[in-house]
Amino acid sequence: RDLRRGRWIIQDEIDLHGLNRDEARALLAGFLAEALKHGIRCVRVIHGKGLGSPGREAVLRKLVRGWLAQRQETLAYCQALPHDGGEGALIVLLRASKK
């Protein structure tokens, strides 16, 4: 609930615009691993709105949501608020790193 209301401070972000699905998945996995390693808890994942895709379909939007749901370090995610990217981004809450 706090994540949806924008009460978490976004500490880092990754932009997946223009990448194919394999590149995006690999880059996202590496980004999440690094964020966890550095104790970052809240990140923004920019996947875009799909306006440049064939058929103007947001392919990465669907894929990124599925990938995040499969990752153990993901506690929660939600669509970003309009000032944080709206439909073109997700805000992701990560587990606390084990130290």
C-alpha positions as CSV (number, residue, x, y, z in Angstrom):
1,R,0.0,0.0,0.0
2,D,2.8,2.4,0.9
3,L,4.5,1.6,-2.4
4,R,1.4,2.5,-4.4
5,R,1.1,5.7,-2.5
6,G,4.6,6.8,-3.3
7,R,5.9,6.7,0.3
8,W,9.1,4.9,-0.6
9,I,12.0,6.9,-2.0
10,I,13.3,5.7,-5.3
11,Q,17.0,5.0,-4.8
12,D,18.0,3.9,-8.3
13,E,16.5,3.2,-11.7
14,I,17.0,1.2,-14.9
15,D,15.8,2.1,-18.4
16,L,14.9,-0.8,-20.7
17,H,13.7,1.3,-23.6
18,G,14.8,-0.1,-27.0
19,L,16.1,-3.4,-25.8
20,N,14.9,-6.8,-27.0
21,R,13.4,-9.3,-24.5
22,D,16.7,-11.2,-23.9
23,E,18.8,-8.0,-23.4
24,A,16.1,-6.5,-21.1
25,R,15.9,-9.7,-19.0
26,A,19.6,-10.0,-18.5
27,L,20.1,-6.3,-17.8
28,L,17.2,-6.4,-15.3
29,A,18.6,-9.4,-13.5
30,G,22.0,-7.8,-13.1
31,F,20.5,-4.5,-12.0
32,L,18.4,-6.2,-9.3
33,A,21.4,-8.3,-8.1
34,E,23.5,-5.1,-7.8
35,A,20.7,-3.2,-6.0
36,L,20.4,-6.0,-3.5
37,K,24.1,-6.2,-3.0
38,H,24.2,-2.5,-2.2
39,G,21.2,-2.5,0.1
40,I,19.0,-0.6,-2.2
41,R,15.3,-1.3,-1.4
42,C,13.2,0.8,-3.9
43,V,13.9,1.1,-7.6
44,R,12.2,2.3,-10.7
45,V,12.1,0.0,-13.8
46,I,11.3,2.0,-17.0
47,H,9.9,-0.3,-19.6
48,G,8.2,2.3,-21.8
49,K,4.7,2.5,-23.1
50,G,5.3,0.6,-26.3
51,L,4.8,3.5,-28.6
52,G,7.8,2.6,-30.7
53,S,6.9,-1.1,-30.8
54,P,5.2,-2.8,-33.8
55,G,1.5,-2.4,-33.3
56,R,2.2,0.0,-30.5
57,E,2.0,-2.8,-28.0
58,A,3.9,-2.6,-24.8
59,V,5.8,-5.9,-25.0
60,L,8.3,-5.2,-22.2
61,R,5.5,-4.0,-19.8
62,K,4.0,-7.5,-19.7
63,L,7.4,-9.3,-19.7
64,V,8.9,-7.2,-16.9
65,R,5.9,-7.8,-14.6
66,G,6.3,-11.5,-15.1
67,W,10.1,-11.5,-14.5
68,L,9.7,-9.5,-11.3
69,A,7.0,-11.9,-10.0
70,Q,9.5,-14.8,-10.5
71,R,12.4,-13.1,-8.7
72,Q,13.0,-13.9,-5.1
73,E,14.4,-10.5,-4.3
74,T,11.1,-8.8,-5.3
75,L,8.7,-8.1,-2.4
76,A,6.2,-6.0,-4.3
77,Y,5.8,-3.8,-7.4
78,C,3.3,-1.4,-8.8
79,Q,2.8,1.0,-11.7
80,A,4.6,4.2,-11.1
81,L,2.7,7.4,-10.2
82,P,2.3,9.8,-13.1
83,H,5.3,12.0,-12.0
84,D,7.5,8.9,-11.7
85,G,6.7,7.5,-15.2
86,G,3.1,6.4,-15.0
87,E,2.2,3.6,-17.4
88,G,5.8,3.4,-18.7
89,A,7.4,2.4,-15.4
90,L,7.2,0.2,-12.3
91,I,8.2,0.9,-8.8
92,V,9.8,-2.2,-7.2
93,L,10.3,-2.9,-3.5
94,L,13.2,-5.3,-2.9
95,R,13.9,-7.5,0.1
96,A,16.4,-6.3,2.6
97,S,19.9,-7.7,1.8
98,K,21.2,-10.4,4.1
99,K,24.3,-9.2,5.9
